[in-house]
Amino acid sequence: MKVLRILCAVVRTIVLAIYLVVSVLLSLLFLLGSKLFSKNRWLSADRVATCWAKSMLFVAGVRVECQGAPIAGGVRGSAPYKQASSGDQLKVLQEEENRREREETSQEAVFYVGNHTSLFDVLIAIAMLPSPKAYVSKIENKKIPGLNWWMTELGCVFIDRDNLRQQVKVLKTAEENMKKGLSYLVFPEGTRSKDGNVLEFKAGAFKIAQRAGVPVQPIGFAGVRQVLRKGSLLVHSSKVVLNVGEVLPPEDFPKDTKTVAEKMRAEVERLTKEAERDMGGISKNSNPSPNNKRSKYI
């Protein structure tokens, strides 16, 4: 049985690697096309990225379920208009254009923080979190052709851990982007956990949310480490859980970011352990709504 599982993982990894190359190339073409029809480059890039991430999770055999509090942030939806008669088609087209413009310029930024145990944490976040969103990433990812351009279009910022001056400049850029409505996901541990335990959260990242005046929402990723462990290349199919915590509003944000980091770490750890306990009991027929306590997304 163990040999069969390993063989399945090898086959799945090969198929996923082939799909990764093909899908990235196609997604880049779609991204170029979407830029022609959208006034918000962050939103158009993120929509393409969301579709790509969901397809990657499907091919990898990863089933994602969400539980806990509603996920905050994203574009504000507008009420659907009624279809007009043939004589009012021009008015309908104008209403549609106005609706899209309102959607693409009306955004609520949120600072998401979570634990990091696998590269699939990022895929799950891209697929699950509201648009538009970006990520605080290590500068090494900026050297990967194709990926660096896509991440730049998303609004991602790249941190050089050995350059303090560059870090200050990058965090300032992220702060300005959040004020314009772009949400960010950060893994404050700074690296992936090898054993699944939540590592210490670095306080510096929380200065972005503090200065931008946006809410912070903790997220616990459970079961993701079983899909792809740090140091391994084999991808295993599995069910994973995204456990969402309550939002910390900006008015309740302590002045000391170290205090916030400790509080968020404790909450993320609690969310992760809670999800790990519940993983065997989550209903497979749950309603796919982000506002439900438990929702099946993929």
C-alpha positions in Angstrom: 0.0 0.0 0.0 2.8 2.4 0.8 4.5 1.6 -2.5 1.3 2.3 -4.3 0.9 5.7 -2.6 4.4 6.7 -3.5 3.8 5.6 -7.1 0.6 7.6 -7.3 2.4 10.6 -5.9 5.2 10.3 -8.5 2.7 10.1 -11.3 0.7 13.0 -9.9 3.8 15.1 -9.5 4.9 14.5 -13.1 1.4 15.4 -14.4 1.3 18.5 -12.3 4.7 19.6 -13.4 3.7 19.4 -17.1 0.4 21.2 -16.3 2.3 23.8 -14.4 4.4 24.8 -17.4 1.5 24.7 -19.9 -1.0 26.6 -17.6 1.5 29.3 -16.6 2.2 30.1 -20.3 -1.6 30.2 -21.1 -2.3 32.3 -18.0 0.3 34.8 -19.0 -1.4 35.1 -22.4 -4.8 35.6 -20.6 -3.2 38.1 -18.3 -2.0 40.2 -21.3 -5.5 40.0 -22.8 -7.3 41.0 -19.6 -5.1 44.1 -19.2 -6.8 45.5 -22.4 -10.3 45.3 -20.9 -9.8 46.2 -17.2 -8.9 49.6 -15.6 -7.6 47.8 -12.5 -4.5 45.8 -13.3 -4.4 44.3 -9.8 -7.9 43.0 -10.2 -7.5 41.6 -13.7 -4.2 39.9 -12.8 -5.7 38.4 -9.6 -8.7 37.0 -11.4 -6.4 35.2 -13.8 -4.3 34.0 -10.9 -7.3 32.7 -9.0 -8.5 30.6 -12.0 -5.0 29.2 -12.4 -4.6 28.4 -8.7 -7.9 26.6 -8.6 -7.0 24.5 -11.7 -3.6 23.6 -10.1 -5.3 22.4 -6.9 -7.8 20.3 -8.9 -5.0 18.6 -10.9 -3.1 18.0 -7.7 -6.1 16.4 -6.1 -6.3 19.0 -3.3 -9.7 19.5 -1.7 -10.0 22.8 0.1 -12.6 23.5 2.8 -13.1 26.8 4.6 -14.4 27.2 8.1 -14.6 29.9 10.8 -15.4 33.6 10.3 -16.3 35.2 7.0 -13.3 36.2 4.9 -13.0 40.0 4.8 -11.9 42.3 2.0 -12.2 42.3 -1.7 -14.2 44.3 -4.2 -17.6 45.4 -3.0 -20.4 43.8 -5.0 -23.1 45.9 -6.6 -26.8 45.1 -7.1 -27.5 43.4 -10.4 -29.5 45.4 -12.9 -32.7 44.1 -14.7 -32.5 43.2 -18.3 -34.0 46.0 -20.4 -36.1 45.7 -23.6 -34.5 45.8 -27.0 -35.1 49.6 -27.2 -33.0 50.2 -24.1 -29.9 48.2 -25.1 -27.7 51.3 -25.1 -28.8 52.1 -21.5 -28.1 48.5 -20.5 -24.6 48.7 -21.9 -23.9 52.0 -20.1 -25.2 50.5 -16.8 -23.0 47.5 -17.2 -20.0 49.7 -17.9 -20.8 51.8 -14.8 -21.2 48.7 -12.7 -17.8 47.3 -13.8 -16.1 50.6 -13.1 -17.6 50.8 -9.6 -16.5 47.2 -8.9 -13.0 47.8 -10.1 -12.4 51.0 -8.1 -14.3 50.1 -4.9 -12.1 47.8 -2.8 -11.5 47.0 0.8 -8.0 46.1 1.8 -7.2 43.5 4.5 -3.9 42.4 5.9 -4.1 38.5 6.1 -1.6 36.6 8.2 -1.2 32.9 8.3 1.1 29.9 9.1 3.4 28.6 6.4 4.1 24.9 6.0 4.1 24.2 2.3 4.3 25.9 -1.1 0.7 25.0 -1.5 -0.2 27.5 1.2 0.3 30.2 -1.5 -1.9 28.3 -4.1 -4.7 27.9 -1.6 -4.5 31.6 -0.6 -4.6 32.7 -4.3 -7.7 30.4 -4.9 -9.6 31.3 -1.7 -9.0 34.9 -0.7 -11.0 37.7 -2.2 -9.7 39.8 -5.1 -7.6 41.8 -5.4 -4.7 40.5 -3.3 -1.0 40.3 -3.3 1.9 38.9 -1.3 5.0 39.9 0.6 7.5 37.5 -1.0 11.2 36.8 -0.6 13.4 38.5 -3.2 14.5 35.2 -4.7 11.1 34.9 -6.4 11.8 38.1 -8.4 14.5 36.2 -10.3 12.1 33.6 -11.7 11.2 34.5 -15.4 7.5 34.9 -16.0 6.6 34.5 -12.3 8.3 37.8 -11.4 6.3 39.7 -14.0 3.0 38.1 -12.9 3.7 38.8 -9.2 4.5 42.4 -10.1 1.2 42.8 -11.9 -0.5 41.4 -8.8 1.1 44.1 -6.7 3.4 41.8 -4.8 6.5 43.2 -3.1 9.8 41.5 -2.7 11.8 41.5 0.6 15.6 41.2 0.7 16.2 39.8 4.2 19.8 41.1 4.2 19.1 44.6 3.2 17.3 46.7 5.9 17.1 49.8 3.7 15.4 47.9 0.9 13.0 46.3 3.4 11.9 49.8 4.6 11.3 50.9 1.0 9.4 47.8 0.1 7.1 48.0 3.2 6.4 51.6 2.3 5.3 50.5 -1.2 3.0 47.8 0.3 1.5 50.4 2.7 0.7 52.8 -0.2 -0.9 49.9 -2.2 -3.1 48.9 0.8 -4.3 52.5 1.1 -5.5 52.1 -2.6 -7.4 49.0 -1.8 -5.0 46.1 -2.4 -5.0 43.4 0.3 -1.8 41.5 1.3 -1.1 38.1 2.6 2.0 37.6 4.8 3.5 34.6 6.4 5.2 36.3 9.4 7.2 33.3 10.3 9.5 34.1 7.4 10.0 30.5 6.3 8.1 27.2 6.0 7.8 25.1 9.2 9.3 21.7 8.9 7.3 20.0 11.6 4.0 21.9 11.2 4.4 23.9 14.4 3.7 27.7 14.1 7.0 29.5 14.4 7.6 32.9 15.9 6.0 35.8 14.0 8.2 38.7 13.0 6.8 42.0 14.2 8.1 44.1 11.3 5.5 42.9 8.8 2.6 44.2 11.0 3.9 47.8 10.5 2.3 47.7 7.0 -1.2 47.2 8.4 -0.6 49.6 11.3 0.5 52.5 9.0 -2.1 51.8 6.3 -4.9 51.7 8.9 -6.4 48.4 7.6 -7.8 45.4 9.5 -5.8 42.3 10.2 -7.3 38.8 9.8 -5.6 35.6 11.0 -5.8 32.4 8.9 -4.8 28.9 9.9 -3.8 26.5 7.2 -4.3 22.8 8.3 -3.3 19.6 6.4 -1.3 21.5 3.7 1.9 20.0 4.9 0.6 16.6 3.9 0.3 17.7 0.2 3.9 18.9 -0.2 6.4 18.8 2.6 9.4 21.2 2.8 12.3 19.5 1.1 10.2 17.1 -0.9 9.2 17.1 -4.5 6.3 14.6 -4.3 2.7 15.9 -4.3 0.1 13.9 -2.5 -3.7 14.4 -2.9 -5.3 15.4 0.3 -8.1 17.5 2.0 -6.9 20.7 3.6 -8.7 23.3 5.7 -8.6 27.0 5.8 -9.7 28.2 9.2 -10.5 31.9 9.3 -10.3 34.0 12.5 -12.1 37.2 13.5 -10.9 40.5 12.1 -8.8 42.8 14.3 -10.0 46.3 13.3 -7.5 49.1 12.9 -9.0 51.1 15.9 -8.1 48.2 18.2 -4.5 47.9 16.8 -1.9 48.2 19.6 0.9 50.6 19.1 3.5 47.9 19.8 3.6 45.7 16.7 5.4 43.0 18.8 2.3 42.6 20.9 0.2 42.3 17.7 2.6 39.7 16.4 2.4 37.6 19.5 -1.4 37.9 19.6 -1.8 36.9 15.9 0.6 34.0 16.3 -1.4 32.6 19.2 -4.6 33.0 17.2 -3.2 31.4 14.1 -1.9 28.5 16.2 -5.3 28.1 17.8 -7.0 28.2 14.4 -4.6 25.6 12.9 -5.0 23.1 15.8 -8.8 23.6 15.8 -8.9 22.8 12.1 -6.6 19.8 12.5 -9.0 18.4 15.1 -12.0 19.0 12.9 -10.6 17.7 9.6 -12.1 14.3 10.0 -15.6 15.7 10.8 -16.2 18.4 8.1 -19.2 17.7 6.1 -18.7 17.0 2.4 -22.0 18.6 1.5 -21.4 22.0 3.1 -22.7 25.1 1.4 -20.0 26.9 -0.7 -20.5 30.3 0.7 -17.7 32.4 2.2 -20.1 33.7 4.9 -20.9 30.2 6.3 -19.1 28.7 9.3 -18.0 25.8 7.1 -17.8 26.0 3.4 -16.5 23.7 0.7 -14.8 25.7 -2.1 -12.9 23.2 -4.2 
